């Protein structure tokens, strides 16, 4: 029998955080939700129970409490907020999986604010040296969590990390959400993944993809 995990979603009232929470709530894991806006948090809990009346979901008062109880922590916050959140949760995520979903784009969406040889995930790993940072969900639009099948096939969701066991755990999590997991490599590959999403956003705006689009690897 698969072990039930406790998953904290920090930033769960945001667009991506709420989409991830609703998707995960279809499974059997325990969800700990943290968001700065109480009204939105309560609405999210109600929406989740509408989707799955038996969902094990709880609102948590602060990031450190959520991280302390969790097996997996998903940082669904903008890149600009990651350093402050990392400072709060650092003592509570030792040897735990922390998923980085951030895309560190500038305000004009034509470049990144991270160093040229780094990425949001790599910078987060520096801030959380005792955690197992894994990159995931950054190439996935919020709409894809509700409808992971596009043009008849599941959208790819790329996973990158240096810890093999952590990557496998996140890969299984991605698959449970109806997406097709693709293990892209070590954490350094997150640099490429973040630039892939920058390009996808640029193409979405240019070609009016309606924010329901994704990358797909085709092969024999």
RAGI-V438255 format. One record per backbone hydrogen bond with DSSP energy under -0.5 kcal/mol. CO is the residue of the C=O (numbers start at 1). NH is the residue of the N-H. E is the energy in kcal/mol with one decimal. If there is no record, write none. Layout:
BEGIN
CO NH E
CO NH E
END
This chain:
BEGIN
5 7 -0.6
5 30 -2.3
6 8 -0.5
6 71 -3.1
6 72 -1.9
7 32 -2.7
8 10 -0.6
8 74 -3.3
9 11 -0.6
9 12 -0.8
9 34 -2.2
10 76 -2.4
11 14 -1.4
14 18 -2.5
15 19 -1.4
16 20 -2.7
17 21 -2.3
18 22 -2.4
19 23 -1.9
20 24 -2.8
21 25 -2.0
23 26 -1.3
24 27 -1.9
30 7 -3.2
31 33 -0.5
31 58 -2.2
32 9 -2.8
33 60 -3.1
34 11 -2.4
34 12 -2.5
36 38 -0.7
37 41 -2.1
38 42 -2.4
39 43 -2.1
40 44 -2.4
41 45 -2.2
42 46 -2.2
43 47 -2.5
44 48 -2.5
45 49 -2.2
46 50 -1.5
47 51 -1.9
48 52 -2.6
52 55 -2.2
55 57 -1.1
56 31 -3.0
58 33 -3.2
62 66 -1.8
63 67 -2.6
64 68 -2.3
65 69 -1.7
66 70 -1.2
71 97 -1.3
72 8 -2.8
73 75 -0.6
73 99 -3.1
74 10 -2.5
74 76 -1.2
75 101 -1.0
78 81 -1.7
78 82 -0.6
79 82 -1.3
79 83 -0.5
81 85 -1.9
82 86 -3.1
83 87 -1.9
84 88 -1.4
85 89 -2.2
86 90 -1.7
89 92 -2.3
89 93 -0.5
90 93 -1.1
93 96 -2.3
96 132 -3.0
97 73 -2.8
98 100 -0.6
98 134 -2.3
99 75 -2.4
99 101 -0.6
100 136 -1.8
103 105 -2.3
104 113 -2.7
104 114 -0.5
106 109 -1.4
111 106 -2.4
115 118 -2.1
119 123 -2.3
120 124 -2.1
121 125 -2.2
122 126 -1.5
123 127 -1.4
124 128 -1.9
126 129 -0.5
128 131 -1.7
130 95 -3.5
131 133 -0.8
132 98 -1.8
133 162 -0.6
134 100 -2.6
135 160 -2.0
137 140 -1.3
139 141 -0.5
141 144 -1.1
141 145 -0.6
142 145 -1.2
142 146 -0.7
143 147 -1.7
148 150 -0.6
148 155 -3.1
150 153 -1.9
153 150 -3.2
155 180 -2.8
157 182 -2.3
159 184 -3.0
159 185 -0.8
160 135 -3.3
162 164 -0.7
163 167 -2.5
164 168 -2.1
165 169 -2.2
166 170 -2.3
167 171 -2.5
168 172 -2.2
169 173 -1.7
170 174 -2.7
171 175 -2.2
172 176 -1.9
173 177 -0.7
174 177 -1.1
174 179 -1.4
175 178 -1.8
179 181 -0.8
180 157 -2.7
182 159 -2.6
182 184 -0.7
185 161 -2.1
186 189 -1.9
187 190 -1.9
188 191 -1.5
189 192 -0.8
189 193 -2.1
190 194 -2.6
191 195 -1.4
192 196 -2.2
193 197 -1.7
194 198 -1.6
195 199 -2.1
196 200 -2.4
197 201 -2.6
198 202 -2.0
199 203 -2.6
200 204 -2.6
201 205 -2.4
202 206 -2.1
203 207 -2.8
204 208 -1.2
204 209 -1.3
209 212 -1.3
211 143 -0.5
213 141 -0.6
215 156 -1.7
216 218 -0.5
END
